[in-house]
Amino acid sequence: MKENKKQQAVIYCRVSSAKQVREGHGLGSQETRCREFAARMDYDVVDTFRDEGVSGGLIDRTGMQAMLAFLRKHRRHRQHVVIIDDISRLARGIEAHIQLRTAIQGAGGKLESPSIEFGDDSDSILVENLLASVSQHQRQKNAEQVVNRMRARVTNGYWVFAPPVGYRYEKVSGHGSMLVPDEPNATLVREVFEGFASGRFETQTEILRFLKANPPVRRNPKGEIVFNYVRLMLERPIYAGYIDLPDWNIRLLPAKHEPLISLETWKKVQDRLKGTNRAPIRKDINADFPLRGFVTCGCCGEPMTAAWSKGRAAKYPYYYCYQPGCPERRKTIRKEHLEEEFEALLESVRPASDMFAAACDMLRELWDDRMGRAQERAANAKADIAKIARQTDQLMDRIVEADSPTLIAAYESRIRKLEEEKALLSERVRTSSRPLRTFDQTFRTACAFLANPCQLWNSDRLEDKRMVLRLVFGGRLPYRRNKGFRTGILTLPFKVLAGFGTPDSRMVEGDGFEPPYAYAGRFTVCCL
């Protein structure tokens, strides 16, 4: 067999853009041009090595390392020519270029290109280094242009990074690619924020459990939702329709996309995140014993536990105190008996229908009066915005004059708080001009719950039952075996409604008492 006397060559191609990889541009054209050059030079191309989506500033590349290994393997038998389409395909940095050029030469390769002639004389080396420097400058300039364009688009109110959970990118006429709600994740995110702001979720751990129980929620590459995931979600004002990028000196900038929550809700969440840590719901609280941990022993005051007890033919559920030294320790109370008494207690706090109707009428009057003063509140908010703007300008002037890093940091912190206040007021001004929901639309769910809390308690969801406990009672309920529940502390709405139904409360009109009430001429309930 006749030995092939042709000079053997390998081709190296590289593209740095992920878009070029997806669309199939770049690598194919580079290889075609290199093969045409090899044909003109009468080279025999034995292999092709590629790096896809790899920056020219990097040295450690998969395709490059494979080519160097190939060159070292065949170095003893013959030298191979390494063909590149352009000097920028080898590297886009003078340091990376020199290192790769040296590595190729050390592995027994000879660098050639249809665009430049590589030589060992001083003039050729000068030209090569100049072209490598120009390539590095182009890479840095491109990076600067990308950042500048991104910043300019952000300044116009558009998010330019990976979409947060609950959003996705979509082409919108007149806006280009912008964030739009991504269901059902958007609804879940809204539920998380509103639930944490209202106290439905006491801790971030409860939110984590809620998200894990919903498969649609986006997870990390390992398919997990980690604790830090919740914290990062709750801290992002993007969900309230604002962009906050301190590194670009952009603070709470109103965005063009549709918000999932109000800025007021987001601010409540931030206040809760900065507040006192709360203990998470215990894992052993389940649907079998919804009152576990909430009902306390009437003797020792410690929370009762609960368990299933094995009988001769079946298992039976019981509540009991397990506190050492308590006279009632391990004396069981049947689950159905205790929970029936609790339902009776819950029924007893249900307000009388006529008193509840009167209270609703009063709230409706107050709501209508509040709606009538919306323009006045908007005007006050605008005045506060102007005042905040003046304070911000004064602080900016002080920052320019200050030379102490501690003082500058304090001014910047104050400016950030003022910007948050300004954003809240701006949102208040915008919402005051929108058609607001009616009283029935706003308070339908709340009124239904106040009228009959037992209805929510009869839900199949443990989450709903625990919410009833928090909304109706202001603390744990003491229970004494064979005697029942002691008087519990009601939350303010039920306490007020209970006061309406007492014999000492009655309806009076107008100026029946001194001093006259602010709403003279309207019916007012007084608990004497």
Residue, then its C-alpha position, 0 to 999 in steps of 0.5 A: m500500500k502506497e503511503n500518503k505523502k500529502q501534508q496532513a492538517v486538522i481544522y479548528c472552528r469556534v463560535s461564541s454565540a449560543k444563537q449561532v449554535r442554535e441557528g447553525h451559522g458560523l461553524g459550517s462556513q468556517e469549516t468550508r473556508c478552511r477546507e477550500f484553503a486546504a485544497r489549494m495548499d494540497y493538504d489532507v484534512v484528517d480531522t475537525f475540532r469544534d468549540e460551540g458557544v465558547s468565549g474567545g477569552l477562554i483558554d480551557r476549551t473542550g474542542m481545543q484540548a481534544m485537538l492538542a491531545f491529537l497533535r501530541k499523540h501523532r507528533r512523533h510520526r509527522q507534523h500537522v497543520v492547524i487551519i483556522d478561518d481567522i485569528s479571532r477564531l483562535a482567541r479574542g485576547i492577546e494573552a489567550h492567543i499567545q498561550l494557545r499559539t505556544a501550546i499548538q507549537g509545543a504539541g507539534g502543530k503549525l498554525e495557518s489561516p487563509s486570512i493571515e500568514f503566520g511567520d517566525d520573523s519579527d514583522s510577522i509576529l508584530v502583525e500577528n500580535l496587533l491583530a490579536s490585540v484588535s480582536q481583543h478590543q472588538r470582544q471588549k467593545n462588543a461586551e460594552q455595547v451589549v451592557n449599554r444596550m441592556r441598560a438602555r432597555v432597562t431604563n425604558g422599563y423592560w426586564v432584560f435578564a432571565p425571566p423570574v418564575g411566574y413570568r415568560y418572554e413574549k413578543v408584544s407589538g410595540h414593545g418587542s420581547m417583554l415579560v408576560p404572566d406565565e400561568p399557572n406559576a403566576t397565580l402561585v407566586r401571587e398566592v405566595f406574596e399575598g399569603f405571606a403579607s397577610g400572615r397566611f404563611e407564617t414562615q418561609t418554610e411554610i412557603l417552601r412546602f407550599l411550592k414543593a406541593n405544586p409541580p408546575v413551579r420551576r425548579n433548579p436543574k436538579g429538580e429541587i426547590v431550595f430554601n434560598y429560592v423562596r428568599l430571593m423570590l420574596e425580595r424581588p420587586i419585579y413582581a410588583g412591576y418595578i426594576d431595582l438594579p443598584d449596580w446600574n444605579i437603577r432604583l425601583l424604576p416602574a416597569k412596562h410589564e404587568p405586575l403580579i402584586s401591588l407595591e404595597t403588598w411587596k413592601k409588607v413582605q419586606d417588612r415581615l422579612k426584616g421582622t422577628n423570626r417565627a417558628p415554622i408549622r410543625k411537620d406532625i400537624n396534619a389533617d387528622f388533628p387540626l387542633r394539635g398544638f393550638v389547644t392547650c391543657g387547662c391544668c398546665g397550660e402546655p399545648m396538647t398533642a394527639a395520636w392514634s391509639k390501637g384498640r382491639a379491632a381498630k385505631y382510635p384518635y385522641y388528644y391528650c396532654y403529655q407534659p410531665g407532672c401535669p395531673e391530666r398527663r396521658k388522660t385522653i380525650r376523644k378526637e370527635h368529642l373535642e372537635e365537636e365542642f370546638e365547632a360549637l364554640l366556633e358557632s357561638v362566636r358567629p354574629a347575629s344576622d341583624m347585628f352583622a347586617a347593621a355592621c356591614d351597612m356601617l362599613r359600606e358607608l365608610w367605604d363609600d366615604r373613602m372612595g369619595r375622598a380618593q382625589e383628596r388622597a391623590a393630591n396629598a400623595k403628589a405633595d408628599i412626592a414633591k417633598i421626597a424629591r426635594q429631600t432626595d436632591q438635598l441628600m445627593d448634594r450632601i453625598v457630593e460634598a461628603d468624603s467619609p465612606t460611612l457618611i456616604a453609605a448612610y446617605e445612600s441608605r436614606i435615599r433608597k428608603l425615600e425612593e421606596e416611599k416615593a414609589l408607594l405614593s406614585e402607585r397610590v396616585r395611579t390607583s386613585s385614578r382607576p375605577l376601584r372595585t365595589f364594596d361587595q367585590t372587595f369584601r365579599t370573601a371577608c364578610a362571608f367568613l365573618a358571617n359564618p367561620c364554620q363554613l371555612w372550618n368545614s373545608d377539607r384543606l388543613e391550611d383553611k382550618r389553620m387559617v380559621l384558628r389564626l383569624v378567629f382567636g387571638g391565642r391558643l385555646p385552653y381545654r379542661r377534660n370533662k369541663g370543655f373549653r375555657t373562654g378564648i381571646l377573640t380577634l378584633p373583628f369578632k370581638v367587636l361583632a360580639g359586643f354588638g350583640t350584648p344587652d348593653s349595646r344599642m342603636v343611637e342616632g345623631d348627637g345622642f351623646e356628648p361629644p358629638y361623633a364625627y359621623a353625626g346624622r348617621f347610625t352609630v353603634c355604641c357599646l356602653 
